[in-house]
Amino acid sequence: MNRISKLLIVVTIFLVSTISLLAGTRDSGDWTMRKSDVAGKVEFSLMQSSKGHHSQNSSDWPIATFQGLDLNTAARHDVKFTIARDAGTFECDGFLKDGEGAGIFHFTANANYAQQMSQLGFRGIDEDKQYEMAVMDVSTAFAKEMQGLSLRALDTDKLIEFRIFGVDSKFVHEMRDAGLPANESSRLVEFRIHGVTPEFAKVIKARGYQADEAKLVELRIHGATPEFMDQMANAGYSNLPLEKLVEFRIFNVTPDFISQIEKLGYKHPSPERLVELRIHGVTPDYIAGMQQRGLKDLSLEKLVEMKIHGIN
C-alpha cells in the first residue's frame, strides 16, 4: 500500500469519527407503552442501560409526542415512531396490540445541545445528564422560560427537577398570585413534592393565618390540613395556632383521642395538656386502669407525673 492510499484511509477514518461526533452519541434501551387513565396520554416507559449506568422513567406522555405512531389499529402490528427533543431524538421500533406494547429505542444526542444550554448559563451537562434531559424534555425554550422568572439557585439540576415534579411558569405565577414570593428554586420543588398548591395557600390565608413558605410545607408534611382544622374545631378546638396544629399531628392528638379523654371525666383539656399526655404515654387505657383501682380524682397533671415516674 503506497503513502497516498494510507493517507486516504487516515483521512477517511478521521472524517467518519468527526461525523459520528457531530451526529451526537447514540444509545439504546427498551420501551413499553400502556393505556392511561388520563385523556390524550399513554403510560410510556424508557429503560436504558449502558456503561454501567441504568435508568428507568415511567410517566404519562401526550400522544402527540410520538411522531408516526399508529394507535388506531387494534390488532397486533409493528410500529415505528420518533420522539424529538432539543437534547436528542429517540427512534423507536416495536409492536402494539390494542394500544399497548413494547420494543427497543435508539437515542441520538444533539451535539449542539450542551453548548446551547451553556450559553444560557446551564452547564455541567454530560452524556448521562443530556439523556435524562431528553427524557424529561428540558428544552432551551423551557430553560429560557424559567430564567425569565428571576428564580434563585436555578441551575441544570433544578431544570430537571422542575420537569420531574411539574414546576413551570404557570405554577410559579399562581403561587405568586396566592401571595407567596415563590422565587426559591428548591422551595418550588418542595411545594410540588409535598402538595403545597395555590389553593392550599389561599385557604390557609383565608382562615386568618399568616403562614410563610416554610410553614406551608411543614403543614403539608405533617398533615395539618384545612380538613384537620375542621375536625379540631368540631372537637372544640377552634383557631389553634399553626404550631399547635402541627404538634397535634406529630404527637397524634386526634378528635377520637380527645373524645376518649373527655369521656373519662376531663372536660376540654388544654392543647398543651393534650400534647403532654401523648408525649408521656398517658393513654385513655392508662387513665381507665387507674380509675378502676380507685384513683378517680387524679388530675391530668398528676397522671403525667405518675407516668413519668413509672407508676403503672
TAZI-V957008 format. One record per residue. PHI is phi in whole degrees, 0 to 359 (999 if undefined). PSI is psi in radians with two decimals (* if undefined). OMEGA is omega as a letter, one per 30 degrees, with the letter a starting at -180 (* if undefined). Layout:
BEGIN
PHI_PSI_OMEGA + PHI_PSI_OMEGA
END
This chain:
BEGIN
999_2.19_a + 280_3.03_a + 296_-0.61_a + 293_-0.72_l + 296_-0.74_l + 298_-0.72_a + 296_-0.70_l + 296_-0.68_l + 295_-0.77_l + 299_-0.79_a + 297_-0.73_a + 299_-0.80_l + 300_-0.74_l + 298_-0.76_a + 293_-0.71_l + 297_-0.74_l + 296_-0.74_a + 294_-0.76_l + 298_-0.72_l + 297_-0.70_l + 294_-0.77_a + 293_-0.55_a + 288_-0.28_l + 98_2.80_l + 290_2.67_a + 236_2.27_a + 225_2.97_a + 215_2.93_l + 181_-2.82_a + 243_2.65_l + 229_2.65_l + 226_2.67_l + 222_2.32_l + 226_2.83_l + 291_2.62_a + 242_2.69_l + 281_-0.19_a + 270_2.18_a + 298_2.39_l + 79_0.16_a + 226_2.84_l + 230_2.70_l + 276_1.99_a + 238_2.35_a + 235_2.44_l + 239_2.23_l + 236_2.06_a + 232_2.43_l + 215_2.09_l + 198_2.52_l + 53_0.67_l + 78_0.02_a + 255_2.27_a + 237_2.40_l + 212_2.64_l + 215_2.32_l + 229_2.31_l + 219_2.17_l + 196_3.07_l + 277_2.18_a + 245_2.47_l + 298_2.41_a + 301_-0.58_a + 296_-0.25_l + 294_-0.52_a + 266_1.70_a + 286_2.15_l + 88_0.17_a + 273_2.33_l + 257_1.92_l + 253_0.12_a + 269_-0.30_a + 270_2.10_a + 281_-0.62_a + 292_2.73_l + 300_2.30_l + 206_2.69_l + 285_2.55_l + 228_2.66_l + 216_2.12_a + 214_2.91_a + 233_2.49_l + 241_1.92_a + 260_2.15_l + 235_2.84_l + 299_-0.66_a + 282_-0.29_a + 163_-3.11_a + 234_2.38_l + 257_2.13_l + 254_2.05_a + 245_2.40_l + 231_2.57_l + 168_-2.56_a + 218_2.76_l + 226_2.60_l + 219_2.07_a + 54_0.72_l + 82_0.09_l + 229_2.55_a + 178_-2.81_a + 200_3.00_l + 174_-2.80_l + 240_2.77_l + 227_2.73_l + 237_2.24_a + 253_2.22_l + 246_2.03_a + 287_2.53_l + 282_1.99_a + 295_-0.32_a + 265_-0.16_a + 297_-0.87_a + 301_-0.69_l + 292_-0.72_l + 298_-0.74_l + 290_-0.64_l + 297_-0.66_l + 295_-0.42_l + 273_-0.11_l + 102_0.10_a + 253_1.83_a + 247_-3.10_l + 76_0.51_a + 265_1.75_l + 268_-3.03_a + 299_-0.80_a + 293_-0.71_a + 291_-0.62_l + 294_-0.69_l + 300_-0.80_l + 298_-0.67_a + 290_-0.50_l + 290_-0.77_l + 300_-0.76_a + 273_0.01_l + 58_0.88_l + 276_1.60_a + 273_2.88_l + 294_-0.56_l + 295_-0.71_l + 295_-0.71_l + 300_-0.79_l + 295_-0.68_l + 301_-0.79_a + 287_-0.57_l + 300_-0.63_a + 290_-0.11_a + 266_-0.01_l + 56_0.89_a + 272_2.55_l + 275_2.57_l + 57_0.69_l + 271_2.01_l + 224_-3.01_a + 301_-0.81_a + 297_-0.64_l + 293_-0.63_l + 300_-0.73_l + 295_-0.79_l + 298_-0.69_l + 303_-0.77_l + 293_-0.69_a + 296_-0.76_a + 258_0.03_l + 81_0.61_l + 269_2.06_l + 222_-3.12_a + 296_-0.60_l + 299_-0.80_l + 297_-0.77_a + 298_-0.79_a + 296_-0.67_l + 293_-0.68_l + 294_-0.67_l + 291_-0.64_l + 295_-0.44_l + 279_0.01_l + 99_0.21_a + 256_2.63_l + 298_-0.76_l + 48_0.90_a + 235_0.06_l + 259_2.11_a + 302_-0.80_a + 295_-0.66_a + 294_-0.66_l + 298_-0.69_l + 294_-0.72_l + 300_-0.74_l + 306_-0.84_a + 292_-0.72_a + 297_-0.73_a + 260_0.01_l + 81_0.54_l + 276_1.82_a + 255_2.88_l + 302_-0.64_l + 296_-0.74_l + 298_-0.79_l + 299_-0.71_a + 293_-0.70_a + 295_-0.77_l + 299_-0.73_l + 294_-0.70_a + 295_-0.41_l + 275_0.09_l + 94_0.14_a + 265_2.48_l + 254_1.55_a + 254_2.20_l + 280_-3.13_a + 297_-0.73_a + 296_-0.69_a + 292_-0.65_l + 298_-0.72_l + 296_-0.75_a + 298_-0.74_l + 301_-0.77_a + 290_-0.68_a + 301_-0.72_a + 264_-0.02_l + 79_0.42_l + 276_1.29_a + 267_2.94_l + 304_-0.61_l + 296_-0.71_l + 293_-0.67_l + 300_-0.72_l + 295_-0.68_l + 297_-0.71_l + 293_-0.67_l + 297_-0.73_l + 295_-0.45_l + 273_0.01_l + 100_0.22_a + 236_1.41_a + 269_2.70_l + 55_0.66_l + 292_2.54_l + 301_2.64_a + 301_-0.65_l + 298_-0.66_a + 288_-0.65_l + 299_-0.72_l + 295_-0.73_l + 299_-0.75_l + 303_-0.74_a + 289_-0.70_a + 297_-0.75_a + 260_0.19_l + 63_0.76_l + 276_1.82_a + 247_2.87_l + 303_-0.65_l + 295_-0.73_l + 298_-0.78_l + 298_-0.75_a + 300_-0.74_a + 294_-0.69_l + 295_-0.73_a + 292_-0.62_l + 295_-0.38_l + 274_0.07_l + 107_0.11_a + 251_1.71_a + 278_2.18_l + 47_1.12_l + 300_2.67_l + 293_2.66_l + 305_-0.68_a + 296_-0.71_a + 292_-0.66_l + 298_-0.76_l + 296_-0.72_l + 298_-0.72_l + 302_-0.77_a + 292_-0.73_a + 301_-0.73_a + 262_0.08_l + 76_0.48_l + 276_1.62_a + 268_2.89_l + 304_-0.64_l + 295_-0.68_l + 296_-0.79_a + 296_-0.78_l + 298_-0.67_l + 298_-0.71_l + 293_-0.69_a + 294_-0.63_l + 294_-0.37_l + 264_0.28_l + 92_-0.04_a + 266_1.33_a + 263_-0.20_a + 251_0.34_a + 285_2.37_l + 283_2.82_l + 298_-0.63_l + 299_-0.76_l + 293_-0.66_l + 297_-0.69_l + 296_-0.75_a + 298_-0.75_l + 296_-0.72_a + 294_-0.70_l + 301_-0.66_a + 270_0.18_l + 77_0.39_l + 274_1.88_a + 247_*_*
END
